[in-house]
Amino acid sequence: MFSFRTLGALELRSPAGDDLGAVLGGQKLVALLAYLAIARPRGLHRRDTLVGLLWPELDQERARAALRHTAYRLRRVLGSGAIVSRGDEDIGIDAKIVRCDAAEFDALLEAGSVAEALALYRGDLLPGFFLSGAPDFERWLDDERVRLRGRASSSASTYAADRARAGHPEEAAQWA
């Protein structure tokens, strides 16, 4: 399974643990992978949404061609099964092939595994990442940063209080 780290850093690792960060040199490549892995609801996303987010300056035909090319480049890095599609309108990422820490963070919190989730949160989502000329993507990214930071903060606070009540003051202090 590939590991796509987005919280506190940008890192892509192969199933063998090799750093594949160099292949993510393109900003649109990172943006597409991040959106497919993190955007809610999880699963498939409309191609029209993606072209509007990532290539707003292009006409529909050229934007769809750019999306096809970027998805092709991702498939070359991650394998053909990593990027899935349904017809010509929907595209997504196979979470069984690409593990994303931000998506896993949300899933662990939903499952009540707070300590495990908080261990994944190592900082803001895609720190320092900026996609010029894509204001809707930037707005989505900023909103996700705020949402994830808020979930981490409130979860840590609640968990610290729980650990204090359970008689573990050292753990409580760590999470506080």
N, C-alpha and C positions, 0 to 999 in steps of 0.2 A: 504494500500500500504506500502511495506517495503521501508525504506529509507537507502540508501547506501552512506555514506559520505566518499569521497576520497580526497577532497581538504582541505589541512591543517591538516587533521586527518584521522584516519580510524575508522569508526563507522557504525554499522548496527543496525537499530531499526525496531521493529515489527510494524505492523499497529496500535497497541495500545500504541506505544511509548516505549516499553520495550527494554533495551539495550541487543542486541544479540551478542555483540563483543566476548564473551567467546567461542561461537560456531565457530568463525572464527580463532581458534587457529592454524590451519594448514596453512602454507605458500602457499601451492599449492591451497588450497581452496580459499584463498584471491586472489591469482593470477588469477585463472580461473574466479571467479566472476568479478574481475576488468576488465579483458580482454573482457569478454562477454558484460559487461555493457558499456565500453568506446571505444573499438576499432572501427575504421572507415574502411569501411562503416558500419553503424549500421545494426543490423539484425543478420542473421545467419552467422556462421563461419565454415569453413571446419575443420573437426576433424583432418585431417592430419596436418593442420597448428598448431592446438592446441597441439598435441602431440609433434611436433617438437619444439615448444616454451617452453613447460613445462616439458617434459620428454625426452630430447635429448639423455640421457644416456641409455635409454631402447630400446629394439627391438620393432618393430611395434606392435606385439601382446600384449606384456606386457604394452606398453605405452597406447594402446587403452583400455586395462583393467583398467589401472590407471585413465584414463579420465572417463570411465563409473562409476567407484567407486566414484570419486570426484564429478561428476554430481549427482550421487545418494545422496551423503551427502548433497549437496546444496538443492536438492529437499526435503529432510527431514526437513531442516531448513525453506525453503521458500515456501514449498508447491509444489505439483506435477506440477502445471501449470506455475511456474516461469521459469523453464528451458524447452525450447521448442526445438524440433528437426524436421528435415525433412529427413526421411529415416535413413540410417546408416552413412551418410556422413556429415550432417550439424547440428549444435547445436547453440543455442542462448539464449537470456534472453528476457522475456516478460516485456517490459518497462511499461506496465500497472500494473504490479505486483511489480516490483522493480524499484524504482526511484533512479537514480544515479546523484549526484550533478555535476559531470564533464560532463556528457552527456547533462544534462539540461543547464549547463553553455553555451555550444556550441549552443544548440538550441535557447536559449534566445538571444545570440548575433546575430545569423542568422536572428532572427525575429525583430531585432532592439531594443530589450528591454535591453539596456545597463546597466542601473542602477540595474535592477533585476539580471542580469547576474553577475555583479561585486559584488553584495551582497553575491552571492554563493561562490565566489573565496576567500577562507580564508587561502590560502597558497598553497604550492606545492602539486602535486599529490602524494598521498601515501608517505608522508614524512617518511624517515627512513626505508622504506620497501625495502628489498633485497631478491632476490631468488637465492640462491647459486646453481651453476651448470646449470643455464639456461641463457646463454649469449644472446640468441636472445630475450628472454623476457626482460632481463635487458636493452637491446638496445631499444626495443619498449618503455619501461617505461621511460627511459631517454629522448627519443625523444618526448614523450607525455608531460612530465614535461616541457620541453623547449617550446613546441608548446603552451601549455595552459598558461604558465607564460608570453610568448610573447603576446598572445591574450589579457590577462588581462591588461598588461602594456600599450599596444597601445590603447586599448579601454578606459582605465581610462584617459589616456592623452587626447584623442579626446573628451571624455565626459567632462573633466575639461574645455577644451577650449570652448566647446558648452555652458556650464553653465556660463562661464565668459561673453561670447557674449550675453547671454540672461539676463544679469544683476543680476546674483546670485554669487557674489564673494565668499561667505562663502562655498557654495557647490563646486565651482571651486577649492578652496583651499583644501577642503577635498579630492577630487578625484585626485588632482595633487600630 
